[in-house]
Amino acid sequence: MLFKPSPLWALLALSMAVSCQDDDDNEPVPDPTQLMATPLAQSLTLPIGMSVDNQGRAWVTESGTGQNDARVSLVTTDGKVYPALTGFTSVLANGNAEGIGHVLYRDGTLYVLDGGAGRLYTVDVSGFKPGDTPRTAQSLTSEDIGTYVRSQNLSTPINTNLFNMTFGPDGNLYLVDSGANAIIKRISATKAVSVFARFPRITATTEAVPTGIVYDGQKFLVSTLTGFPFTNGAAKIFQVDMAGTVSEFRNGFTTLTDIALSANNNPIVTEYAQFILAPPPPGFVARTGRITNGEGVPLLTTLDRPTDIERVNDRTYYVLCNGDGTLQKLTY
């Protein structure tokens, strides 16, 4: 399960970048000694992804307990949690609950990925108010993208896990598939899909396993988890131009799960955890997750398996942790 994620999060559980010198003297520079992380929401059930709307609220996916109870919840700015979409697939696999992946909010619409089912849900939530009766997954419109991905024979064995997404400058949706090690492009006007880019193996025996994607105004930046044995320092950030050409952007990271951009477009990434082979038993070590800048400089440590990071404004980020079920607010 950890080796070819399906849908990846049986294996999974801020700050401004302090990387290269920036040309904008007005850009707020974070001081790691002044970072303050505070819990915004707790007791989330194996959260995976989130997206922040224009009111500063977070739409969060929760994997559930394995009883087909994965859901999307709305977390308000005061930390209250309201289920909004319920009844998504959640199954027990390899001793863990696996459910939906990431979610993306744009102009009153939520895009939700169910990687195991290979489906993209599109939901109008513009009228949803905290406390409203949740809508069920069975009532929602979805698109079968997984069948197309499997037909392209992108991996051996054939696999698909639609996991994360972003909009490109052309208004189209770009979907990271962590099972097929590819980006799938979806034309917004027609919903037609095609293979946009493929990621090379990290080594001859280790797959890239892309996890997060952002567009920095010139190119896509994609974080990678890497496959087993999740070696420290093996994960990379790739860059992908609008022609779909893939090249290495940065290396030396460990189990990357997401990527965001600072106000000056420098990458910030989440490192899930360190992995140990020595029993008992082999696995990811709790509270070894980190947030680093694009140069690999730690900005926040001892996180419990972070899976998502989103910038709310210049000095505020939200960080989602799968391990302890928290949504944390990071300010400086």
N, C-alpha and C positions, 0 to 999 in steps of 0.2 A: 504494500500500500504506500509506504513512504517512497518507493522507488519510482512509481508512475502514478502521480496523484489522481484520485478519482473520488471526490473532487478536490483533492489536494489537502483539505483541512482536517483530515485525520492526523496529518503531521504538523499542522500549525496550532499556536496558542494565541520639547521639540523646539523644534527650535529652528532658528534661521541658520543658514549655512555660513560657516566661517571659512570659506575656501579661498578662492582666488581674489585678488584685489579687484574691487568693483569701480567702474568709472563714475557711478552716481554717488556724489558726496552726501546726498540726502537720504541714502539708503540706511535704515536703522541697522546697526551692527549688534548682534546678540552678544551678551557677556555670559558665558557658561556659569560663572559664579553667581549670577543673579537669576538663573532659570528657576521657575517655580512650577512644579507639577501638582495639580490638585484633582482629586476624583470628581468627575462630573456625573457619571452614572455607574452603578455597580449591579452585580447579580445578573448580568447579561448571560445568556446561555450559549457558550462557545461562539462569540461574535467573530465575524470574518472581515466584513467590509463596511464602509460607510461613505456617505456623500453629504456635503453641507449645503443647505439651501440658502436663499438670499435673506432669510431671517436669522441665520446663524444656528439653525436647528440641524441635527444630524439624523439622517436616515440610515439605520444600522441593520445589517443582516445577521441573524442568529441561526446557528446550525441546528439547534434543537437537541433532543435527547435520543434520537433514533426511532421515534414513534410518529414519523411524518408530521412533525410539529415545528419544522423550520419556519421562520417568519421574518418580516421586515418591521422594525419598530421605529417610531419617531422619538428622538430624545430632544426635549426642549432645552432652552438655554439655562433653565434652573435645575436641570438634571432629572426631570421626570420622564418616565418611559411609557409610551403608549403604543400597543400593537396596532399596526396599520394594515398589514397583509399577512394572512396566516395560512397554514395548511400546506406549505411546501414540503417536498420530499425530504425526509430525514431518516437515514438508515444507519444501523450499526454495522461497521466494517472494521475488522482488525481491532476490535475492542473500543472503537471510537465512533461517535456520532458524526455523520457526514451529511451536509445539506447544501444550501445555496451558497454562491460565492459573493462577488461584489455587486454593488448597486451604484447607479449614477443618476444624479438629479440634474435636470435642465428644464427651465421654463415651465415648471408645474408638472413635468413628466418624470416618472421614475423608470429607469431601465434596470432590470434585475436579471442576473445570470444564474441559471441552474445548470452548472457544468456537468453533473452526472447525467442529467436528462438531455443535455445538449440544446437547451432552449433559452431564448431571450424573451423576457416578459416586458411589455411596454404598458405603463399604467398612468392614467391621468390622476394625480393626487392634488390638483390645484384647489379642490374644494374640501380636502380632508382637514378636519379640526381635531385637536387632541381630545380624546374621549369618544370620538365617533366609533360606531361598530366597525370592526375590521372587515375588509373584503377577503374572500377566500381565493386561494390560488386557482381553484377550479373555475372561478368566474372570470379569470383574467385572459386577455389575449396574449398569445405567445407565438414564437416562430421557431421552427425546427431547423437549427443550424448545424447541430451535431452530425446529422446524416450526411450533409454535404462534406463536412470535414473528414469524416471517416472514408468517404469515397475518394479522397485525394491521396490516400496512402502516404501520409506525411511522417508516420512513425512506424517502428517495428518493436513490438506488435502494434497494430493499428489502435490508436487511442485518441480521445478528445476530452478536454476539460475546459470549457469556456469559463474563464476565471475573472478577468478584469477588463476594463475598457476605458476609452476616452474619445472625445470628438476631435477630429483633425481640422485643419484650417479650411478644408473644403466642405465642412458641415457633415461629413460622413462619420460613421462610427467605426472605430478600430478596436477589435476584440483580441485580447491576449488569450491564447489557448495553451495552457500549461501541460496538457497531455500530448498535443501534437507538436509542441515547440514551435509555434507559429503565431503570426498575427493575421486575423481574418478581417477583411474590409467589408463593411455593409453599407451599401448606397442608401442614404436616407430616403431619397425620393421613390425608389423602386423596391427596396429591401433585398436587392440582389447581393449575393455574397461571393467573394473570391479570396484566394490566398494572396496576401499582400507581401509577407516576408516570412522567412524561415530562419531559425537560430541554429548555429552550429553547436556541436557538442563542446563541453568545457574541456574534456579529455576524450581519449578514444572510448572510454567506458562510462563516462559521466555526462548525463544530459544537462542542458541549460536550465530547463523548467522556468520559463518566464512567468512573472507574478504581477508586476505593476507597470503602468505605462502613463506617460505624460507627454505633452507637446510643448516645447519651450520657445516656440515662435519660429524656429528654423528646422527642427527635427524632433522625432520621437526619442525619448529616453526610456529604456525598459530594464527593470530590475530582474534578477534571476535568483532562484533559490539554490539551484543545482540539485542533482539527484544524489542518491546514496553513494558514498558514505557521508555526504554533507560536510566535506572537509573544511576546516577553518581557513579562511582566506581564498577559497576557490571561487566564490561567487563574483559575478561581474555586472556592470551596467553596460548595456549595449546602446548604440545610437542607430537610428534607422531614418534614412532620408525619405522624401516623398516619392522616390522611385522604388522604394522597398529595399534599398541596399543596406545591408547590415554590417556594422563594424564595431570594434570594441571602443568604449568610451572611457571606462575606469575599471580597475580590477582590485583584488585584495580584500574583498568583503566576505562576510560569512552569512549564509542562509538569508538572503534578502527576500522580503515579503512585500514591500511596497516602496513607492517613490513619489515624492512631492517636489514642488518647486518653491523656493523662497521668493520674496518680493522682488529680488534681483535676478530671478531665474536660475539660481544655483540649486543643484539637486540635494535633497535630504532623503535619507533612506532608513527603513526599519530592518534591523537584523533580528531574525526570529529567536534564535538560541544557539548555543553550542551543542553539538551532538557527540555522545560518547558511545563507543562500541563495547566498552568493558561492562559486564554484568555486575550487579543485578539492577534492572535489565538494561539492554542498550536503549538509548532514546535521547530526546532533547532535554537539556538541563533547565529546570525552572529558574527564572530570574537571572538568566544570562543574556537576555535580549537587550538590544541597544538601539539608539538613534544616532546616526553619524551624518556628517556632511559628505559632500561629493569627493572629498579627499580622504575619507575614512576616519576623520577626527571625531571621537566620541563627543556627543552633545548631551546625552542622557543614558544612564546605564541601569542595570539591575531591573529591567522591565521583565514582566512575565509573558513571554512569547507574543510580542506585538505583531499585528497583522495589517494595520492600515494607519496612515498618517495623512491628515488633510490640513491645509492652511486655511484659517478662518479670516485672518487679516494679517497685517505686517508683523505684529508681535504676538499672535495667538495661533496655536495649533491644537488640533484634537488628535489623540493617539488611542487606538483601539488595541486592547490586549486580550488575546484568546485564552491565555492561561488562567488569569484571575477574573475574567469576565467584566473588565472595567473599561470605561471610556474616560480618559484623563484629559484635562485641559492644561496646556503648557503655555506659560507666559513668561516674559522677561522684561 
